Amino acid sequence: MNPITQTQALDVPSAIIQRRSIKSFKPDPISPELLQKLVELTVAAPSSYNLQDWRIVIVQDETQKSALSAAAFNQQQIIQAPVTFVFAAEPHGERDLTTILEQGLATGAWNEQVVNYFKTAVPQFQAGLGDKRREYAIKDAMIAATHLVLAAESLGLSTNFMNGWMEDKVKEVIGAADSDLAIAVLVPVGYAAQPRLNPGRLPLSANVFVDRISQPYQN
């Protein structure tokens, strides 16, 4: 199916099976309405204590795309794709905690007892993480990036998880050079200019186990 004419979203299993890493994109733009839907589905991702400690920068200006490509060893998918999502992680997210707790209380997701517990438990937990706070924030950002990739696939778009870039250079491009943001991943999004070919997977017994690493999963 031509993705530009796709009118019905794929279900989740189909999007997972169909998804491939695409490194060549058509120049076709993504409509503002479709882009907004992608953003909304992306930030629907879960995160630790619902802190939503990702910072997502959507790079679509041509000059910005060129600079971001240079920060990613001149990989051309950033130039070709109409937009690239830069997923950054905020290791120090307490400043959002009050709003997050108030929202949880207002929606009925959390009661006052839970909210009062979180007021002290979340800062204590984060303080106890020490240097691992950065790691935890990156994990949350990667979960959100996975939501983006599957949402894009379901809506007729293609993506590519990019892990080849210079963090300091990427931070300069997005205006975060002097911050403690961590760059988690770059994800170009657009319409594929190459077929989705399946490179195959190892047998489940090679990397899936039951209870202990010594007991391979047998299907």
C-alpha positions as CSV (number, residue, x, y, z in Angstrom):
1,M,0.0,0.0,0.0
2,N,1.2,3.5,-0.8
3,P,1.8,5.1,2.6
4,I,0.6,8.5,1.3
5,T,-2.8,7.0,0.5
6,Q,-3.1,4.9,3.7
7,T,-6.3,5.9,5.4
8,Q,-6.7,3.3,8.1
9,A,-4.2,2.8,10.8
10,L,-2.5,-0.6,11.3
11,D,-3.2,-2.4,14.5
12,V,-0.3,-2.7,16.9
13,P,0.8,-6.3,16.0
14,S,0.8,-5.4,12.3
15,A,2.8,-2.3,12.9
16,I,5.4,-4.2,15.0
17,I,5.8,-6.9,12.3
18,Q,5.9,-4.5,9.4
19,R,8.4,-2.0,11.0
20,R,11.9,-1.8,9.6
21,S,14.7,0.6,9.9
22,I,14.5,2.9,6.9
23,K,17.5,4.9,5.8
24,S,16.2,6.4,2.6
25,F,13.2,8.7,2.6
26,K,11.0,10.5,0.1
27,P,10.8,14.3,0.3
28,D,7.0,14.3,0.9
29,P,6.1,16.4,3.9
30,I,4.2,15.2,6.9
31,S,0.9,17.1,7.3
32,P,0.7,19.2,10.5
33,E,-2.4,17.2,11.6
34,L,-0.5,13.9,11.2
35,L,2.6,15.3,13.0
36,Q,0.4,16.4,15.9
37,K,-1.1,12.9,16.1
38,L,2.4,11.4,16.2
39,V,3.4,13.8,19.0
40,E,0.3,13.0,21.0
41,L,0.8,9.2,20.7
42,T,4.5,9.6,21.5
43,V,3.9,11.4,24.8
44,A,1.3,8.9,25.8
45,A,4.2,6.7,26.7
46,P,4.7,5.5,30.3
47,S,7.5,6.9,32.4
48,S,8.8,6.4,36.0
49,Y,6.3,7.9,38.4
50,N,4.8,9.6,35.3
51,L,7.5,12.2,35.4
52,Q,7.7,12.4,31.6
53,D,11.3,13.3,31.9
54,W,11.9,13.3,28.2
55,R,12.5,16.5,26.2
56,I,11.6,16.0,22.5
57,V,12.8,18.4,19.9
58,I,11.3,18.1,16.4
59,V,13.9,19.2,13.9
60,Q,12.3,20.2,10.5
61,D,14.0,23.5,9.5
62,E,16.4,22.7,6.6
63,T,19.3,24.5,8.2
64,Q,18.7,22.7,11.5
65,K,18.5,19.4,9.6
66,S,21.8,20.0,7.9
67,A,23.4,20.8,11.3
68,L,21.9,17.8,12.9
69,S,23.1,15.6,10.1
70,A,26.6,16.9,10.6
71,A,26.3,16.1,14.3
72,A,25.4,12.5,13.2
73,F,28.4,11.9,11.0
74,N,26.6,13.3,7.9
75,Q,24.0,10.5,7.8
76,Q,21.6,11.6,5.0
77,Q,18.4,10.2,6.4
78,I,18.1,13.3,8.6
79,I,18.4,15.5,5.4
80,Q,15.9,13.4,3.5
81,A,13.2,12.9,6.1
82,P,10.9,15.8,6.6
83,V,11.3,15.7,10.4
84,T,13.7,14.1,12.9
85,F,12.7,13.7,16.5
86,V,15.5,14.2,18.9
87,F,14.8,12.5,22.2
88,A,16.6,14.1,25.1
89,A,16.4,13.0,28.8
90,E,16.1,15.4,31.7
91,P,17.8,13.7,34.7
92,H,16.5,16.3,37.2
93,G,12.8,16.4,36.7
94,E,11.5,17.5,40.2
95,R,10.3,20.9,38.8
96,D,7.4,19.1,37.1
97,L,6.4,17.0,40.1
98,T,3.8,19.3,41.5
99,T,1.9,19.7,38.3
100,I,2.1,15.9,37.6
101,L,0.7,15.1,41.1
102,E,-2.1,17.6,40.7
103,Q,-3.1,16.1,37.4
104,G,-3.0,12.6,38.7
105,L,-5.3,13.7,41.6
106,A,-7.6,15.6,39.3
107,T,-8.1,12.7,36.9
108,G,-8.7,10.3,39.8
109,A,-5.7,8.1,38.8
110,W,-4.2,8.8,42.2
111,N,-5.9,9.5,45.6
112,E,-4.6,12.0,48.2
113,Q,-2.7,9.3,50.0
114,V,-0.8,8.3,47.0
115,V,-0.1,11.9,46.1
116,N,1.2,12.7,49.5
117,Y,3.4,9.7,49.5
118,F,4.8,10.6,46.1
119,K,5.7,14.1,47.3
120,T,8.4,12.7,49.4
121,A,9.0,9.3,47.9
122,V,9.9,10.5,44.4
123,P,12.6,13.1,45.4
124,Q,14.0,10.5,47.8
125,F,14.0,7.8,45.1
126,Q,15.7,10.1,42.6
127,A,18.3,11.3,45.1
128,G,19.1,7.7,45.9
129,L,19.7,6.9,42.3
130,G,22.8,9.2,42.2
131,D,24.6,8.9,38.9
132,K,21.9,6.5,37.7
133,R,19.4,9.3,37.3
134,R,20.7,9.9,33.8
135,E,20.2,6.3,32.9
136,Y,16.6,6.2,34.2
137,A,15.7,9.3,32.3
138,I,17.2,7.9,29.1
139,K,15.2,4.7,29.6
140,D,12.0,6.8,29.8
141,A,13.0,8.7,26.6
142,M,13.6,5.4,24.8
143,I,10.2,4.1,25.7
144,A,8.6,7.3,24.3
145,A,10.8,6.8,21.1
146,T,9.4,3.3,20.7
147,H,5.9,4.7,20.9
148,L,6.8,7.1,18.2
149,V,8.2,4.4,15.9
150,L,5.2,2.1,16.2
151,A,2.7,5.0,15.9
152,A,4.5,6.2,12.8
153,E,4.4,2.8,11.3
154,S,0.8,2.3,12.0
155,L,0.0,5.6,10.2
156,G,1.9,4.8,7.0
157,L,5.2,6.5,7.9
158,S,8.6,5.0,8.4
159,T,11.4,5.6,10.9
160,N,14.9,4.8,11.8
161,F,16.4,4.6,15.3
162,M,19.8,6.4,15.0
163,N,22.6,5.7,17.5
164,G,25.4,7.3,15.6
165,W,25.9,10.9,16.7
166,M,28.1,13.1,18.8
167,E,26.1,14.1,21.9
168,D,27.8,17.5,22.5
169,K,27.2,18.4,18.8
170,V,23.5,17.3,18.9
171,K,23.0,19.4,22.1
172,E,24.5,22.4,20.4
173,V,22.1,22.0,17.4
174,I,19.0,21.9,19.7
175,G,20.2,24.8,21.9
176,A,21.0,22.7,24.9
177,A,24.8,22.9,24.9
178,D,25.0,24.2,28.5
179,S,22.4,21.9,30.0
180,D,22.7,18.5,31.6
181,L,20.3,17.0,29.1
182,A,21.3,13.5,27.9
183,I,20.6,12.6,24.3
184,A,18.8,9.3,24.1
185,V,18.2,8.7,20.4
186,L,17.5,10.4,17.1
187,V,14.5,9.2,15.0
188,P,14.0,10.5,11.4
189,V,10.3,10.2,10.3
190,G,8.9,10.2,6.8
191,Y,7.8,8.2,3.9
192,A,10.1,5.3,2.9
193,A,12.0,5.4,-0.4
194,Q,13.1,1.8,-0.1
195,P,11.3,-1.5,0.5
196,R,10.8,-2.9,4.0
197,L,13.0,-6.0,3.9
198,N,13.1,-8.4,6.8
199,P,16.7,-9.4,7.8
200,G,15.4,-12.2,10.0
201,R,15.7,-13.0,13.6
202,L,17.6,-15.6,15.6
203,P,15.6,-18.5,16.9
204,L,13.8,-17.7,20.2
205,S,15.9,-20.2,22.0
206,A,19.0,-18.1,21.2
207,N,18.1,-15.2,23.4
208,V,14.8,-15.9,25.2
209,F,14.9,-17.9,28.5
210,V,12.5,-19.2,31.2
211,D,13.3,-18.4,34.8
212,R,17.0,-18.7,34.4
213,I,19.5,-17.8,31.6
214,S,20.4,-21.4,31.4
215,Q,16.9,-22.5,30.3
216,P,16.2,-21.5,26.7
217,Y,12.6,-20.8,25.7
218,Q,11.2,-23.5,23.5
219,N,8.3,-22.7,21.3
